């Protein structure tokens, strides 16, 4: 049984955080197995090949690990230096994806670019860039963030440009994730509580207005409140997901034996992979995934706390931001699958099918490992200097 105090311990003795590594690779492996289970029949339908989606997902994971290796070799100081240029690149990518004929349209949304034959969801790239940019801004303007309302509004003003472009795709879910990441990082950086609450209230009103103003978003919220009222139309996806969890019970119907993925549940290998897992592996499988994401988030915050204690502000904020991102996006995906939240097109980190998403999230985790590596390396250097003195 895992000891919660161990998960929260900020001191590590090796270059690699064992618990974090265990959580990451467990999620990758379980996710890959579930993608295989959820997509074999789709491969026959789309390409007359049962291995079509599993092979592509394996390729995505390999690419993600290659990118992770590059990120691990990149010093954190370089990421701090590149924050502003990366943000500009992210905005340019968001503009490019909206150019007619360039961005790829799927299910009514234009969110993807094709790069060397690989579909990249620009919003996932923007989430990582937002973490790096916000960490750099707060590090440079920590006094303003802590003591001035303008210090809170200025970075949100720049992020609103990116969020406005995301809304044009439209991708409301990614906007919510980016805003939560930014707000969470500023709160952990020491923003005054009353200023933080006022900004949160204003953003909440803006979100309510966007939902009310958009007919399809309002329809999703209304169908979420009672999906069974229109189970064959607006509530179809959610009702089928709930049936999946109901069939799974405690131990599940067995790996590969799920029925919902075959005939009823749309996007079973992407946004609703968690429902397939709930049907085939039951409550035990669901709680295992929740536990693994809990470990990931707790370790991210532990690394952030260690960096903060050693006055590595940028590293600390990046670690906090990555923990908020993965934890919040996983919470939304699971909540949508279980009928706790309105339907949103957000993947389950490190698990759902998708090339761009997998590569970006593997790179994000490598950035967290790089922070931990540098903290331990600096600690050893200090210990050696201290002993020589």
C-alpha positions as CSV (number, residue, x, y, z in Angstrom):
1,X,0.0,0.0,0.0
2,X,1.3,3.4,-1.0
3,X,2.3,5.8,1.8
4,X,0.9,9.3,1.2
5,X,3.8,10.9,3.1
6,X,6.2,9.2,0.6
7,X,4.2,10.7,-2.3
8,X,4.5,14.2,-0.8
9,X,8.2,13.9,0.3
10,X,10.2,16.5,-1.5
11,X,13.6,14.9,-1.0
12,X,14.8,12.5,-3.6
13,X,18.1,10.5,-3.7
14,X,18.5,9.6,-7.3
15,X,18.4,11.4,-10.7
16,X,15.1,9.8,-11.6
17,X,11.9,10.0,-9.5
18,X,10.9,6.4,-9.3
19,X,7.3,6.9,-8.4
20,X,6.8,9.5,-11.1
21,X,8.5,7.2,-13.7
22,X,6.3,4.3,-12.5
23,X,3.1,6.4,-12.9
24,X,4.0,7.7,-16.4
25,X,5.0,4.4,-17.9
26,X,2.0,2.6,-16.3
27,X,-0.4,5.2,-17.9
28,X,1.4,4.8,-21.2
29,X,1.2,1.0,-21.2
30,X,-2.3,0.8,-19.9
31,X,-3.4,3.4,-22.4
32,X,-1.8,1.6,-25.3
33,X,-3.5,-1.7,-24.3
34,X,-6.8,0.0,-24.1
35,X,-6.4,1.8,-27.4
36,X,-5.7,-1.6,-29.0
37,X,-8.9,-3.0,-27.4
38,X,-11.0,0.0,-28.5
39,X,-9.7,0.3,-32.0
40,X,-9.2,-3.1,-33.6
41,X,-12.7,-3.1,-35.2
42,X,-12.2,0.5,-36.3
43,X,-9.0,-0.5,-38.1
44,X,-11.0,-3.0,-40.1
45,X,-13.6,-0.4,-40.9
46,X,-11.3,2.4,-41.8
47,X,-8.3,0.7,-43.4
48,X,-9.2,-3.0,-43.6
49,X,-6.4,-3.7,-41.1
50,X,-6.9,-4.6,-37.4
51,X,-3.4,-3.2,-36.5
52,X,-4.0,0.2,-38.2
53,X,-4.6,2.2,-35.0
54,X,-2.4,0.2,-32.6
55,X,0.6,0.5,-35.0
56,X,0.0,4.3,-35.4
57,X,-0.3,4.7,-31.6
58,X,2.9,2.8,-31.0
59,X,4.6,5.1,-33.5
60,X,3.2,8.1,-31.6
61,X,4.6,6.8,-28.3
62,X,8.0,6.1,-29.8
63,X,8.0,9.7,-31.3
64,X,7.0,11.0,-27.9
65,X,9.8,9.2,-26.2
66,X,12.3,10.6,-28.8
67,X,11.0,14.1,-28.1
68,X,11.3,13.4,-24.4
69,X,15.0,12.5,-24.8
70,X,15.5,15.9,-26.6
71,X,13.7,17.8,-23.8
72,X,15.7,15.9,-21.1
73,X,18.9,17.2,-22.8
74,X,17.7,20.8,-22.8
75,X,18.6,22.9,-19.7
76,X,15.8,24.6,-17.8
77,X,17.5,27.9,-18.2
78,X,17.0,27.6,-22.0
79,X,13.2,27.1,-21.5
80,X,13.1,30.2,-19.3
81,X,14.9,32.2,-22.1
82,X,12.6,30.8,-24.8
83,X,9.3,31.6,-23.0
84,X,8.4,34.7,-25.0
85,X,9.5,33.4,-28.4
86,X,7.6,30.2,-27.8
87,X,4.4,32.1,-27.0
88,X,4.7,34.0,-30.3
89,X,5.2,30.7,-32.2
90,X,2.1,29.3,-30.4
91,X,0.0,32.3,-31.5
92,X,1.3,32.0,-35.1
93,X,0.4,28.3,-35.1
94,X,-3.1,29.2,-33.9
95,X,-3.5,31.7,-36.7
96,X,-2.2,29.2,-39.3
97,X,-4.7,26.5,-38.3
98,X,-7.5,28.9,-39.0
99,X,-6.4,29.5,-42.6
100,X,-8.9,27.9,-44.9
101,X,-7.4,24.8,-46.5
102,X,-4.5,24.6,-44.1
103,X,-6.2,23.5,-40.8
104,X,-7.8,20.1,-40.7
105,X,-11.5,20.0,-39.9
106,X,-12.8,17.1,-37.8
107,X,-16.4,17.0,-36.3
108,X,-17.0,20.6,-37.1
109,X,-13.8,22.0,-35.4
110,X,-10.6,23.1,-37.1
111,X,-7.9,22.2,-34.5
112,X,-5.3,20.2,-36.3
113,X,-2.3,20.8,-38.6
114,X,-0.7,18.1,-40.7
115,X,3.1,18.1,-40.1
116,X,5.0,15.5,-42.1
117,X,1.9,13.4,-42.2
118,X,1.3,13.7,-38.4
119,X,-1.8,15.4,-37.1
120,X,-0.9,17.9,-34.4
121,X,-3.6,19.5,-32.2
122,X,-2.2,23.1,-31.8
123,X,-4.1,23.6,-28.5
124,X,-2.0,20.9,-26.9
125,X,1.2,22.6,-27.9
126,X,-0.3,25.9,-26.6
127,X,-0.9,24.4,-23.2
128,X,2.7,23.5,-22.8
129,X,3.8,26.9,-24.1
130,X,1.4,28.6,-21.7
131,X,3.0,26.8,-18.7
132,X,6.5,27.9,-19.8
133,X,5.4,31.5,-20.6
134,X,3.5,32.0,-17.4
135,X,6.4,30.6,-15.3
136,X,8.7,33.0,-17.0
137,X,6.4,36.0,-16.6
138,X,5.7,35.4,-12.9
139,X,9.4,34.8,-12.2
140,X,10.3,38.2,-13.8
141,X,7.4,40.1,-12.2
142,X,6.8,38.3,-9.0
143,X,6.3,41.5,-6.9
144,X,3.6,42.8,-9.3
145,X,1.8,39.4,-9.3
146,X,1.8,39.4,-5.5
147,X,0.9,43.0,-4.8
148,X,-0.8,44.5,-7.9
149,X,-4.0,43.7,-9.7
150,X,-2.4,44.8,-12.9
151,X,0.2,42.1,-12.3
152,X,-2.6,39.5,-12.6
153,X,-4.3,41.1,-15.5
154,X,-1.3,41.6,-17.8
155,X,-0.4,38.0,-18.5
156,X,-4.1,37.1,-18.7
157,X,-4.4,39.8,-21.4
158,X,-1.8,38.1,-23.5
159,X,-3.3,34.7,-22.9
160,X,-6.7,36.1,-23.9
161,X,-5.3,36.5,-27.4
162,X,-4.5,32.8,-27.6
163,X,-7.8,31.9,-26.0
164,X,-9.7,34.1,-28.5
165,X,-8.0,32.2,-31.4
166,X,-8.9,28.9,-29.7
167,X,-12.5,29.9,-29.5
168,X,-12.6,30.5,-33.2
169,X,-11.7,26.8,-33.9
170,X,-13.8,26.3,-31.6
171,X,-12.1,24.7,-28.6
172,X,-13.7,25.9,-25.4
173,X,-12.3,23.0,-23.4
174,X,-8.7,24.0,-24.1
175,X,-9.4,27.6,-23.2
176,X,-10.7,26.5,-19.8
177,X,-7.6,24.3,-19.2
178,X,-5.2,27.1,-20.1
179,X,-7.0,29.7,-17.9
180,X,-7.0,27.3,-15.0
181,X,-3.3,26.6,-15.4
182,X,-2.5,30.3,-15.5
183,X,-4.7,31.1,-12.5
184,X,-3.4,28.2,-10.5
185,X,0.2,29.2,-11.1
186,X,-0.4,32.8,-10.1
187,X,-2.2,31.7,-7.0
188,X,0.7,29.4,-6.0
189,X,3.1,32.3,-6.7
190,X,1.4,34.3,-3.9
191,X,-1.2,36.4,-5.6
192,X,-3.4,38.3,-3.1
193,X,-6.5,36.3,-2.3
194,X,-9.1,39.0,-2.8
195,X,-7.6,40.0,-6.2
196,X,-7.4,36.4,-7.2
197,X,-11.1,35.8,-6.3
198,X,-12.2,38.9,-8.2
199,X,-10.4,37.8,-11.3
200,X,-11.8,34.3,-10.9
201,X,-15.3,35.7,-10.6
202,X,-14.9,37.8,-13.8
203,X,-13.6,34.8,-15.7
204,X,-16.4,32.7,-14.5
205,X,-19.0,35.2,-15.7
206,X,-17.1,35.3,-19.1
207,X,-17.3,31.5,-19.3
208,X,-21.1,31.5,-18.5
209,X,-21.6,34.1,-21.2
210,X,-19.7,32.1,-23.8
211,X,-21.8,29.0,-22.9
212,X,-25.1,30.9,-23.1
213,X,-24.1,32.8,-26.3
214,X,-23.2,29.6,-28.2
215,X,-26.2,27.3,-29.0
216,X,-24.1,24.1,-29.3
217,X,-22.4,24.7,-25.9
218,X,-25.7,25.5,-24.3
219,X,-27.2,22.3,-25.8
220,X,-24.3,20.3,-24.3
221,X,-24.9,21.7,-20.8
222,X,-28.6,21.1,-21.0
223,X,-28.1,17.5,-22.3
224,X,-25.6,16.9,-19.6
225,X,-28.1,17.8,-16.9
226,X,-30.4,15.0,-18.1
227,X,-28.9,12.9,-20.9
228,X,-31.7,10.4,-20.8
229,X,-34.2,13.0,-21.9
230,X,-32.8,12.8,-25.4
231,X,-30.8,9.6,-25.3
232,X,-30.9,9.0,-29.0
233,X,-29.6,12.5,-30.0
234,X,-27.9,15.1,-27.8
235,X,-27.5,12.7,-24.8
236,X,-26.4,9.7,-26.9
237,X,-22.7,9.8,-26.2
238,X,-23.0,10.3,-22.5
239,X,-25.7,7.7,-22.0
240,X,-23.6,5.1,-23.8
241,X,-20.6,6.0,-21.7
242,X,-22.7,5.6,-18.5
243,X,-23.9,2.2,-19.8
244,X,-20.2,1.2,-20.2
245,X,-19.5,1.9,-16.5
246,X,-22.7,0.2,-15.5
247,X,-21.7,-3.0,-17.4
248,X,-18.2,-2.9,-15.9
249,X,-19.3,-3.2,-12.3
250,X,-16.4,-4.2,-10.0
251,X,-14.0,-6.3,-12.1
252,X,-15.2,-5.5,-15.6
253,X,-16.4,-7.8,-18.4
254,X,-12.8,-8.6,-19.3
255,X,-10.1,-7.0,-21.5
256,X,-11.3,-7.0,-25.1
257,X,-14.8,-8.1,-24.2
258,X,-16.5,-4.7,-24.2
259,X,-19.6,-4.2,-26.4
260,X,-20.2,-0.5,-26.2
261,X,-17.0,0.3,-28.2
262,X,-18.2,-1.9,-31.1
263,X,-21.6,-0.4,-31.9
264,X,-22.6,2.4,-29.6
265,X,-19.9,4.6,-28.1
266,X,-18.4,7.2,-30.4
267,X,-14.8,8.3,-30.1
268,X,-14.1,5.2,-28.0
269,X,-10.3,5.2,-28.6
270,X,-9.9,8.9,-28.1
271,X,-12.0,11.1,-25.8
272,X,-14.0,8.2,-24.3
273,X,-11.3,5.7,-23.8
274,X,-11.9,5.9,-20.0
275,X,-15.4,4.5,-20.6
276,X,-14.0,1.5,-22.4
277,X,-11.6,0.9,-19.6
278,X,-14.5,1.2,-17.1
279,X,-16.5,-1.5,-19.0
280,X,-13.6,-3.9,-19.5
281,X,-11.6,-3.5,-16.2
282,X,-14.4,-2.3,-13.9
283,X,-14.1,-0.2,-10.8
284,X,-10.7,-1.8,-10.1
285,X,-9.3,-0.4,-13.4
286,X,-10.9,3.0,-12.9
287,X,-9.4,3.4,-9.4
288,X,-6.0,2.3,-10.7
289,X,-6.0,5.1,-13.3
290,X,-7.2,7.6,-10.7
291,X,-4.4,6.5,-8.4
292,X,-1.8,6.7,-11.1
293,X,-2.8,10.3,-12.0
294,X,-2.9,11.2,-8.3
295,X,0.7,10.0,-8.0
296,X,1.7,12.0,-11.0
297,X,0.2,15.2,-9.7
298,X,1.5,14.8,-6.2
299,X,5.0,14.1,-7.4
300,X,4.8,17.2,-9.7
301,X,3.9,19.3,-6.8
302,X,6.6,17.7,-4.6
303,X,9.2,18.6,-7.2
304,X,7.8,22.1,-7.4
305,X,8.0,22.5,-3.6
306,X,11.6,21.3,-3.6
307,X,12.5,23.8,-6.4
308,X,10.8,26.6,-4.5
309,X,12.8,25.7,-1.3
310,X,16.0,26.0,-3.3
311,X,14.9,29.4,-4.8
312,X,14.5,27.9,-8.3
313,X,11.3,29.9,-8.9
314,X,11.0,29.2,-12.6
315,X,11.4,25.5,-12.2
316,X,9.0,25.4,-9.3
317,X,6.3,27.2,-11.3
318,X,6.8,25.0,-14.3
319,X,6.4,21.9,-12.1
320,X,3.3,23.3,-10.5
321,X,1.9,24.3,-13.9
322,X,2.5,20.8,-15.4
323,X,0.8,19.2,-12.3
324,X,-2.2,21.5,-12.6
325,X,-2.4,20.8,-16.4
326,X,-2.3,17.0,-16.2
327,X,-4.5,16.8,-13.1
328,X,-7.2,19.2,-14.3
329,X,-7.3,17.7,-17.9
330,X,-7.5,14.2,-16.5
331,X,-10.3,15.3,-14.1
332,X,-12.3,16.8,-16.9
333,X,-11.9,13.8,-19.2
334,X,-12.9,11.4,-16.4
335,X,-15.7,13.7,-15.3
336,X,-17.1,13.8,-18.8
337,X,-16.9,10.1,-19.2
338,X,-18.7,9.5,-15.9
339,X,-21.4,12.2,-16.5
340,X,-20.1,14.6,-13.9
341,X,-19.3,17.3,-16.4
342,X,-20.6,18.4,-19.8
343,X,-19.1,16.7,-22.9
344,X,-15.8,18.3,-23.9
345,X,-13.3,17.1,-26.5
346,X,-10.3,16.7,-24.2
347,X,-8.0,13.7,-24.3
348,X,-6.9,11.6,-21.3
349,X,-3.2,12.5,-20.9
350,X,-0.7,9.8,-21.9
351,X,-3.5,7.4,-22.7
352,X,-5.9,8.5,-25.4
353,X,-5.2,7.9,-29.1
354,X,-3.5,10.8,-30.9
355,X,-0.1,11.7,-32.3
356,X,0.3,15.4,-31.4
357,X,-1.3,15.0,-28.0
358,X,1.0,12.0,-27.1
359,X,4.2,13.7,-28.3
360,X,3.4,17.0,-26.4
361,X,2.5,15.3,-23.2
362,X,5.5,13.0,-23.3
363,X,7.6,16.1,-23.8
364,X,5.9,17.8,-20.9
365,X,6.6,14.9,-18.6
366,X,10.3,15.0,-19.7
367,X,10.4,18.7,-18.7
368,X,9.3,17.7,-15.3
369,X,12.0,15.0,-15.1
370,X,14.6,17.5,-16.3
371,X,13.6,19.8,-13.4
372,X,14.0,17.0,-10.9
373,X,17.3,16.0,-12.5
374,X,18.8,19.5,-12.2
375,X,17.6,19.9,-8.6
376,X,19.4,16.7,-7.6
377,X,22.5,17.6,-9.6
378,X,22.7,21.0,-8.0
379,X,22.2,19.4,-4.6
380,X,25.1,17.0,-5.1
381,X,27.3,19.9,-6.3
382,X,26.5,21.9,-3.1
383,X,27.2,18.9,-0.9
384,X,30.6,18.3,-2.5
385,X,31.5,22.0,-2.1
386,X,30.3,21.9,1.5
387,X,32.4,18.9,2.3
388,X,35.5,20.3,0.7
389,X,35.1,23.5,2.6
